[in-house]
Amino acid sequence: MPQKSITRIGNRILGSLPAGEYARLIPHLKLITLEYKQILFEAHKPLRYAYFPEDSVISMVSTVVDKAVVEVGLAGRDEMVCVATFLGANSTPHQGIVQRQGRAIRIRANVLHDEFRRGGKLQELLLRHTQALLVQIAQTSVCNRLHSLEARLCRWLLMIHDRVEGDEFLLTQDIISMMLGAQRTGVTEAAGVLQKRAIISYSRGRMTILARKKLEETVCECYWIVREESDRLNGIRPSHSGSRN
């Protein structure tokens, strides 16, 4: 049945659809509330749904043999989660975890796959999203291998900040260390450096971005490579090029 609660589209992909395509999807869309640290899907398990975040943020993480968990992708209001659903796969090697609670629009995997095969605007938008995600995953791998923990923390905080409204969000150091694949002591030290420079404030699991400009000046080039590719694919003119200098 149509979800009457979806009166405003808070996700860029769905919000960019022509009226006809969106109307065809309406009966299959459900607005849901995601909770912090909620598991949306498990690795190698059948995928039932795809998710289009509105004000929530979802991480895709990978678990290796020694049980270490590392983030491989991040999705917010400009993106979606579970590309495997429209590419014809029924599972993924990754797990989906909610990083910021909030709203998301859910659709059954088979419905999204069928709509993708129609070849309309949704297919174009999802393919662009897939390209941006591939760049994000590849650059994250490069960043984790080559750059300092402080620079990686800055990259991750900026990516979260890009996907939320406001400057404050729930974020524990345990979660940060898991997402970055780093020891908690290292994260504590890196966060402490940023706090001393009045770039962030962190207390009782709440992170506040105090000086985004300084955060941009500290981050490595990996953030800008991913950001600029995403902007290019979305037809957004860069407004931050000076921040790299």
C-alpha positions as CSV (number, residue, x, y, z in Angstrom):
1,M,0.0,0.0,0.0
2,P,1.2,3.6,-0.6
3,Q,3.0,5.1,2.4
4,K,1.1,8.3,3.2
5,S,3.9,9.4,5.5
6,I,6.3,10.1,2.5
7,T,5.3,13.7,1.8
8,R,8.7,15.1,1.2
9,I,11.6,13.2,-0.5
10,G,14.7,13.6,1.6
11,N,16.9,11.4,-0.5
12,R,18.6,12.9,-3.6
13,I,18.3,9.8,-5.8
14,L,14.6,9.4,-5.3
15,G,14.0,13.1,-5.3
16,S,15.7,13.4,-8.8
17,L,13.3,10.9,-10.4
18,P,10.7,12.1,-13.0
19,A,7.2,12.2,-11.6
20,G,6.1,9.2,-13.5
21,E,8.9,6.9,-12.3
22,Y,8.5,8.0,-8.7
23,A,4.7,7.5,-8.9
24,R,5.3,3.9,-10.1
25,L,7.5,3.3,-7.0
26,I,5.3,4.9,-4.4
27,P,3.3,1.8,-3.6
28,H,6.5,0.0,-2.8
29,L,8.3,2.6,-0.7
30,K,8.2,2.6,3.1
31,L,9.5,5.4,5.3
32,I,11.2,3.8,8.4
33,T,13.2,5.0,11.3
34,L,16.7,3.5,11.8
35,E,18.3,3.2,15.2
36,Y,22.0,3.9,16.0
37,K,24.1,0.8,15.6
38,Q,21.2,-1.1,14.0
39,I,22.2,-4.0,11.7
40,L,20.4,-3.7,8.4
41,F,21.8,-6.7,6.6
42,E,24.4,-9.4,7.3
43,A,27.3,-10.5,5.1
44,H,26.5,-13.5,2.8
45,K,22.8,-13.5,3.8
46,P,19.9,-12.9,1.4
47,L,19.2,-9.2,0.8
48,R,15.5,-8.4,1.2
49,Y,15.6,-4.6,0.9
50,A,17.5,-1.6,-0.4
51,Y,17.7,1.6,1.6
52,F,17.6,5.2,0.6
53,P,18.8,7.3,3.6
54,E,17.2,10.7,4.3
55,D,18.8,12.0,7.5
56,S,20.3,8.7,8.6
57,V,23.8,7.5,7.7
58,I,24.7,3.9,7.0
59,S,28.1,2.2,6.9
60,M,29.1,-0.9,4.9
61,V,31.7,-2.8,6.9
62,S,33.9,-5.8,6.2
63,T,34.9,-8.4,8.8
64,V,38.2,-10.3,8.2
65,V,39.4,-13.6,9.6
66,D,40.6,-12.2,13.0
67,K,37.2,-10.6,13.5
68,A,38.5,-7.1,12.9
69,V,35.9,-4.8,11.4
70,V,36.7,-2.1,8.9
71,E,34.4,0.3,7.1
72,V,34.5,0.1,3.3
73,G,31.7,2.5,2.3
74,L,29.4,5.2,3.8
75,A,26.0,6.3,2.6
76,G,23.7,9.2,3.4
77,R,21.0,11.4,1.9
78,D,22.7,11.6,-1.5
79,E,23.1,7.8,-1.8
80,M,21.6,4.4,-1.3
81,V,22.6,1.1,0.3
82,C,22.7,-2.4,-1.3
83,V,23.8,-1.9,-4.9
84,A,23.8,-5.7,-5.1
85,T,20.0,-5.7,-5.2
86,F,19.7,-4.0,-8.6
87,L,22.8,-5.5,-10.0
88,G,21.3,-9.0,-9.8
89,A,23.1,-10.4,-6.7
90,N,21.1,-11.7,-3.8
91,S,23.8,-11.1,-1.1
92,T,26.9,-9.1,-0.3
93,P,30.1,-9.8,1.6
94,H,29.6,-6.7,3.7
95,Q,27.4,-5.9,6.7
96,G,25.2,-2.8,7.0
97,I,25.3,-0.8,10.2
98,V,23.5,2.5,11.0
99,Q,26.0,5.2,12.0
100,R,23.4,7.9,12.6
101,Q,19.9,7.2,13.5
102,G,17.2,8.8,11.4
103,R,14.8,8.2,8.5
104,A,15.3,6.1,5.4
105,I,13.1,4.9,2.6
106,R,13.0,1.1,2.2
107,I,12.1,-0.8,-0.9
108,R,12.1,-4.6,-1.6
109,A,15.1,-5.8,-3.5
110,N,13.1,-7.5,-6.3
111,V,11.0,-4.3,-6.9
112,L,14.2,-2.2,-7.2
113,H,15.8,-4.7,-9.5
114,D,12.7,-4.8,-11.8
115,E,12.6,-1.0,-11.9
116,F,16.3,-0.8,-12.7
117,R,15.8,-3.1,-15.7
118,R,13.3,-0.7,-17.2
119,G,16.2,1.5,-18.2
120,G,14.8,4.8,-17.1
121,K,16.2,7.7,-15.0
122,L,16.5,5.5,-11.9
123,Q,18.9,3.2,-13.8
124,E,21.0,6.2,-14.8
125,L,21.1,7.6,-11.2
126,L,21.9,4.2,-9.7
127,L,24.8,3.6,-12.1
128,R,26.2,7.0,-11.2
129,H,25.9,6.2,-7.6
130,T,27.7,2.8,-8.1
131,Q,30.6,4.6,-9.8
132,A,30.9,7.1,-6.9
133,L,30.7,4.2,-4.4
134,L,33.5,2.3,-6.3
135,V,35.7,5.4,-6.1
136,Q,34.9,5.8,-2.4
137,I,35.8,2.2,-1.6
138,A,39.0,2.3,-3.6
139,Q,40.2,5.6,-2.1
140,T,39.3,4.4,1.4
141,S,41.6,1.4,0.9
142,V,44.4,3.8,-0.3
143,C,43.8,6.1,2.6
144,N,43.9,3.4,5.2
145,R,47.2,2.1,3.8
146,L,49.1,5.4,3.3
147,H,47.9,8.1,5.5
148,S,48.1,9.0,9.2
149,L,45.4,8.2,11.6
150,E,44.7,11.9,12.2
151,A,44.2,12.5,8.5
152,R,42.0,9.4,8.2
153,L,39.9,10.6,11.2
154,C,39.5,14.0,9.5
155,R,38.4,12.3,6.3
156,W,35.8,10.2,8.1
157,L,34.4,13.1,10.2
158,L,34.0,15.2,7.0
159,M,32.2,12.4,5.3
160,I,29.8,12.0,8.2
161,H,29.4,15.8,8.4
162,D,28.5,16.0,4.7
163,R,25.7,13.6,5.3
164,V,24.0,15.1,8.3
165,E,22.3,18.3,9.2
166,G,23.9,20.3,12.0
167,D,27.4,20.0,13.6
168,E,26.7,17.4,16.4
169,F,26.1,13.7,16.2
170,L,26.4,10.6,18.4
171,L,29.8,8.9,17.9
172,T,31.7,6.7,20.2
173,Q,35.5,6.2,20.0
174,D,34.9,2.4,19.8
175,I,32.8,3.0,16.7
176,I,35.4,5.3,15.2
177,S,38.2,2.8,15.8
178,M,36.1,0.0,14.3
179,M,35.3,2.1,11.2
180,L,38.9,3.1,10.7
181,G,40.4,-0.2,11.5
182,A,42.6,1.4,14.2
183,Q,43.3,0.8,17.9
184,R,41.1,2.8,20.3
185,T,44.2,4.3,21.9
186,G,45.3,5.7,18.6
187,V,41.8,7.2,17.9
188,T,41.8,8.8,21.4
189,E,45.2,10.4,20.7
190,A,44.2,11.6,17.2
191,A,40.8,13.0,18.5
192,G,42.7,14.7,21.4
193,V,45.0,16.5,18.9
194,L,41.9,17.8,17.1
195,Q,40.3,18.9,20.3
196,K,43.4,20.8,21.4
197,R,43.3,22.7,18.1
198,A,39.6,23.5,18.7
199,I,38.6,21.7,15.5
200,I,36.2,19.2,17.3
201,S,34.6,18.8,20.7
202,Y,34.0,15.3,22.0
203,S,32.2,14.4,25.2
204,R,30.1,11.4,26.4
205,G,29.8,9.9,22.9
206,R,28.8,13.2,21.3
207,M,31.0,14.6,18.5
208,T,30.7,18.3,17.5
209,I,32.4,19.9,14.5
210,L,33.7,23.3,15.7
211,A,35.8,24.4,12.8
212,R,35.0,22.6,9.5
213,K,37.5,24.9,7.6
214,K,40.3,23.7,9.8
215,L,39.2,20.1,9.4
216,E,39.4,20.5,5.6
217,E,42.9,21.9,5.9
218,T,44.0,18.9,8.0
219,V,42.4,16.2,5.9
220,C,44.3,14.2,3.3
221,E,43.6,14.4,-0.5
222,C,41.5,11.2,-0.3
223,Y,38.5,13.1,1.0
224,W,38.7,15.6,-1.9
225,I,39.1,12.9,-4.6
226,V,35.9,11.1,-3.4
227,R,34.0,14.4,-2.8
228,E,34.9,15.8,-6.2
229,E,34.0,12.6,-8.1
230,S,30.6,12.4,-6.3
231,D,29.9,16.1,-7.1
232,R,30.9,15.5,-10.8
233,L,28.6,12.6,-11.1
234,N,25.8,14.5,-9.5
235,G,26.3,17.5,-11.6
236,I,27.3,19.7,-8.7
237,R,29.9,22.5,-9.4
238,P,32.8,22.3,-6.8
239,S,32.6,25.1,-4.3
240,H,35.5,24.0,-2.1
241,S,38.5,23.8,-4.3
242,G,40.2,26.5,-2.4
243,S,40.1,24.5,0.8
244,R,42.7,22.1,-0.6
245,N,45.4,24.8,-0.6
